[in-house]
Amino acid sequence: MLSETIHCDVAGNKVLLSAVPHLFRPTLTTTLLTEHLQRADIENRTVLDLGCGIGPIAIGLAMAGAAHVYATDIMPQACEVAAANARLNHVADRISVLSGNLFEPVRGLTFDLIVDDVSGVAEDVARLSSWFPPGVPSGGEDGTRHTVEIVRQAREYLKPQGCLLFPVLSLSRRSRILEVAREVYGDRLTLVTSKRIPFNPKLKDNIRRLEELRSAGLIEFEQIRSRPFWTLEIYRADAI
Ligand SMILES: C[S@@+](CC[C@H](N)C(=O)[O-])C[C@H]1O[C@@H](n2cnc3c(N)ncnc32)[C@H](O)[C@@H]1O
């Protein structure tokens, strides 16, 4: 397997990663999800990295002092690479990498912190943007399939003072995710950070198709002085 070594910033740590072409590579979402976390949110905590890919979040949080990190992904190949990357960064003794669908590999466990980074963009965007290699599952037609399920199930997996962090991309049906999150967590749901991001060249090349998806209500984006932007938000939901 042809691999390449890349770096990624997670929770103030530089994570070294062996990346392979057919698996998802860290993006701005990876970094933004954990950027605001304080030491006290991580140190000695039990963490779940849901949709770990090649492992950047799990490894960065283990480097930041988590007691133990469970890292899960539906793709067994991603799990193999994540485990190898944990060894590369000398934190393999504090990371368990498990393959399976959403929470299924950690049934019965509870966590201080759950970081969800399972695919959350609409299928067409996943394929047009170049972010998702062909075999990596997307978030379904409107991008909400996994995030809605995770938001609903996470409360069973949180310790009493625990919290869930999850991204909401406007390149999905954002309103649907927020409707469910407000229904489940009420005022325990807070917006942590929000970033407006210009379209990359691949998105720009496919602007007509993206306009159709917007007209169908599957995604949202805005145009400022004819430049298209999408929005990335990070939400925190505190245990009920
Ligand atoms: C957006 S990538 C994020 C990967 C990694 N966290 C990162 O920052 O590079 C989403 C990951 O979710 C995984 N995934 C997709 N559907 C899943 C599911 N039903 N259960 C668990 N993981 C899933 C994909 O295989 C992919 O590795």
The ligand as a Gaussian input file, in Angstrom:
#p B3LYP/6-31G(d) Opt

LIG

0 1
 C      -15.141000      12.769000       7.576000
 S      -14.204000      11.268000       7.761000
 C      -13.334000      11.694000       9.250000
 C      -12.113000      10.859000       9.542000
 C      -11.229000      11.361000      10.669000
 N      -11.954000      11.666000      11.873000
 C      -10.446000      12.575000      10.234000
 O      -10.601000      13.642000      10.824000
 O       -9.642000      12.440000       9.313000
 C      -15.505000      10.224000       8.260000
 C      -15.149000       8.814000       8.682000
 O      -16.377000       8.196000       9.120000
 C      -16.353000       6.840000       8.728000
 N      -17.723000       6.318000       8.705000
 C      -18.658000       6.473000       7.721000
 N      -19.795000       5.835000       8.074000
 C      -19.581000       5.293000       9.302000
 C      -20.392000       4.530000      10.190000
 N      -21.659000       4.194000       9.878000
 N      -19.863000       4.132000      11.384000
 C      -18.578000       4.462000      11.700000
 N      -17.766000       5.181000      10.892000
 C      -18.250000       5.591000       9.713000
 C      -15.663000       6.845000       7.375000
 O      -15.151000       5.583000       7.044000
 C      -14.589000       7.944000       7.573000
 O      -13.364000       7.380000       7.957000

